[in-house]
Amino acid sequence: MKSKFHIRTSLIVSIVLIISMFVIFYENSKIKNETNIEFIEKINYKSNWYNNIFECNYKLIGEKLEDVLCETSNGENIQLSNICNDKPILIFRYTDINCNTCYEEEINRINKIFDENKSNIIILCSYKVKRDFLTFKKLNKIRIPIYRVPDNFDKNIDNIMSPFYILLQKNMIISNIYT
């Protein structure tokens, strides 16, 4: 009698263990598949991002950047070519529709790295409302030259949907683009 009880109990425990193993295996495979899909999506996103940057550089290196009218925080207007003054310059470009955190972090980094009097860096930004531009400059204590430019001032570069840098050589020639 005890023997039959032990056999039944062992059989039931074995069946429960086998079923549990299958359930665990099934759940793990679901998680693994979801993780693989997320991983593949991330790789595709990065791949597309790199392809866009390479394509953009391929198209734009050696091209002349449009000589746009830039507005200072004092309301003065100056041509970009006069700001560059026939010297290489690094431009940080963003618009008010870009990710706030993205361009705020870059501007903080720029403020830490570059000295306002010794560097060849400027910020070109687009704000639909001038007051937003002035408020942003004041709140972020921007020490380097910052200029407000029209949205889509250069159709070739403004299709980049994130903040980016342009390395501009003499005569307004684009040397490289970084995001």
Protein Blocks (a to p, Z undefined) as FASTA:
>chain_A
ZZmmmmmmmmmmmmmmmmmmmmmmmmmmmmmmmmmmmmmmmmmmmmmmmmmmmmmmmmmg
opacdddddddfkopacdfklmnnopacddddddfkbcfklmmmmmmmmmmmpcfklpcc
ddddddfblklmmmmmmmnopabdcddddehkblklmmpcbdcdddddehhiafbdcZZ
